[in-house]
Amino acid sequence: MSSSATQIADAIRRTVELAALFIGWWAFRRRKSVAVEAERQRLERRVEVSVAVALAVSGTVMLGIGGYRFFNYEPGGNVVVGLIVAVLGTGVNAFFWARYSGLLRHAFDPVIGGQLRLYRAKTLVDLAVTAALLTVMFAPTHPATHYVDTVGSVFVAGYLLYQALSFRRRMSLP
């Protein structure tokens, strides 16, 4: 394992977001069997809250790791596995982002909308992670790599926190 702040934070982020994915899948399947509209709306709200919490937890953890690693930077380490995961994640998440965008063009669905926002955020985060890990891989001892790695993870954390707050603002609207 590398000492890359971006790689460590990305592993944590993926774990938390996997939980949000399963919650969204479960809610979408369960919603079909709910006959009462009020219950369906409560279920949809729980999904939005779950996605927002997953994004907020991921962002907070990444912010903490990025800040810690900024002051305790250790160059080097093997980032190949993390880079492969980030590149594959970018492709998969971009595929689902496009797929959910197409589904929403046909008919609005709040659960699908939540998943679309999650996959959009994950795709953009994966692109940032890929860029940071490429820098760590090809220029591990360059002075700029320290900043690219730590600032990259802080940037990604900020984006995730922004997305979580966006969910919160949408939920508070009537």
C-alpha positions in Angstrom: 0.0 0.0 0.0 1.2 3.5 -0.8 1.4 6.3 1.6 -0.6 8.4 -0.9 -3.4 10.3 0.8 -5.5 10.1 -2.3 -5.2 6.3 -2.5 -6.1 5.8 1.2 -9.0 8.2 1.1 -10.3 6.7 -2.1 -10.4 3.2 -0.6 -12.5 4.5 2.3 -14.7 6.5 0.0 -15.4 3.4 -2.1 -16.5 1.4 0.9 -18.9 4.1 2.2 -20.4 4.7 -1.3 -20.9 1.0 -1.8 -23.3 1.1 1.2 -25.2 3.9 -0.5 -25.4 1.9 -3.7 -26.9 -1.0 -1.9 -29.4 1.2 -0.1 -30.5 2.8 -3.4 -30.9 -0.6 -5.0 -32.9 -2.0 -2.1 -35.2 1.1 -2.0 -35.8 0.9 -5.7 -36.8 -2.7 -5.5 -38.9 -2.2 -2.3 -40.7 0.8 -3.6 -42.5 -1.3 -6.2 -44.3 -3.3 -3.4 -45.3 -0.2 -1.4 -49.0 0.7 -2.1 -49.3 3.8 0.0 -47.9 7.0 -1.5 -46.9 8.4 1.9 -44.8 5.3 2.6 -43.2 5.5 -0.8 -42.2 9.2 -0.2 -40.7 8.2 3.2 -38.7 5.5 1.5 -37.4 7.9 -1.2 -36.5 10.4 1.5 -34.5 7.8 3.4 -32.6 7.0 0.2 -31.7 10.6 -0.4 -30.6 11.0 3.3 -28.5 7.8 3.0 -26.8 9.1 -0.2 -26.1 12.5 1.4 -24.7 10.8 4.5 -22.4 8.6 2.4 -21.1 11.6 0.6 -20.6 13.6 3.8 -18.8 10.8 5.6 -16.6 10.2 2.6 -15.8 13.9 2.3 -15.0 14.3 6.0 -12.8 11.2 6.1 -10.9 12.4 3.0 -10.5 15.9 4.4 -9.0 14.5 7.6 -6.6 12.1 5.8 -5.6 14.8 3.3 -4.9 17.3 6.1 -2.9 14.7 8.1 -0.9 13.6 5.1 -0.2 17.2 4.1 1.9 17.6 7.3 3.2 14.0 7.3 4.0 13.4 3.7 5.9 10.3 2.7 6.8 10.0 -1.0 6.7 6.8 -2.9 4.9 3.5 -2.6 3.0 1.3 -5.0 -0.1 3.1 -6.4 -0.7 0.7 -9.4 -3.6 -1.2 -7.8 -5.3 2.1 -6.7 -4.7 3.5 -10.2 -6.2 0.5 -11.9 -9.3 0.7 -9.5 -9.6 4.4 -10.2 -9.5 4.0 -14.0 -12.0 1.1 -14.0 -14.2 3.0 -11.5 -14.2 6.0 -13.8 -15.5 3.9 -16.7 -18.1 2.0 -14.7 -19.4 5.2 -12.9 -19.5 7.1 -16.1 -21.5 4.3 -17.7 -24.1 4.4 -14.9 -24.1 8.2 -14.9 -25.0 8.1 -18.6 -27.5 5.3 -18.1 -29.4 7.1 -15.3 -29.3 10.3 -17.3 -31.1 8.5 -20.1 -33.7 7.0 -17.8 -34.5 10.4 -16.3 -35.0 11.9 -19.7 -37.9 9.5 -20.2 -39.6 10.0 -16.8 -38.5 11.7 -13.5 -37.9 9.4 -10.6 -36.4 10.6 -7.3 -34.5 7.4 -6.5 -33.0 7.3 -10.0 -32.2 11.1 -9.6 -30.4 10.4 -6.4 -28.4 7.6 -8.0 -27.6 9.8 -11.0 -26.1 12.5 -8.6 -24.2 9.8 -6.8 -22.6 8.4 -10.0 -21.8 11.9 -11.3 -20.0 12.7 -8.1 -18.2 9.3 -8.2 -17.1 9.8 -11.8 -15.6 13.2 -11.2 -13.9 12.0 -8.0 -12.5 9.0 -9.9 -11.0 11.4 -12.5 -9.4 13.5 -9.8 -8.1 10.3 -8.0 -6.7 9.1 -11.3 -4.8 12.3 -12.0 -3.4 12.4 -8.5 -2.3 8.8 -8.6 -0.7 9.2 -12.0 1.4 12.1 -10.5 2.4 9.9 -7.5 3.3 7.1 -9.8 5.4 9.0 -12.4 6.9 11.7 -10.2 6.9 10.4 -6.6 9.8 12.5 -5.3 9.0 15.7 -7.2 8.2 18.5 -4.8 4.9 19.2 -6.6 3.7 15.7 -6.0 3.3 16.3 -2.3 0.9 19.1 -3.1 -0.9 17.3 -5.9 -1.5 14.3 -3.7 -2.6 16.1 -0.6 -4.5 19.0 -2.2 -6.1 16.6 -4.6 -7.6 14.6 -1.8 -8.7 17.8 0.0 -10.3 19.0 -3.3 -12.2 15.7 -3.7 -13.3 15.9 -0.1 -14.7 19.4 -0.7 -16.6 18.2 -3.7 -18.1 15.3 -1.8 -19.1 17.6 1.0 -20.6 20.1 -1.5 -22.7 17.3 -3.0 -23.9 16.2 0.5 -25.0 19.7 1.3 -26.7 19.9 -2.1 -28.7 16.9 -1.2 -29.6 18.5 2.2 -30.8 21.7 0.4 -33.0 19.7 -2.0 -34.5 17.8 0.9 -35.5 20.9 2.7 -37.3 22.4 -0.3 -41.1 21.9 -0.3 
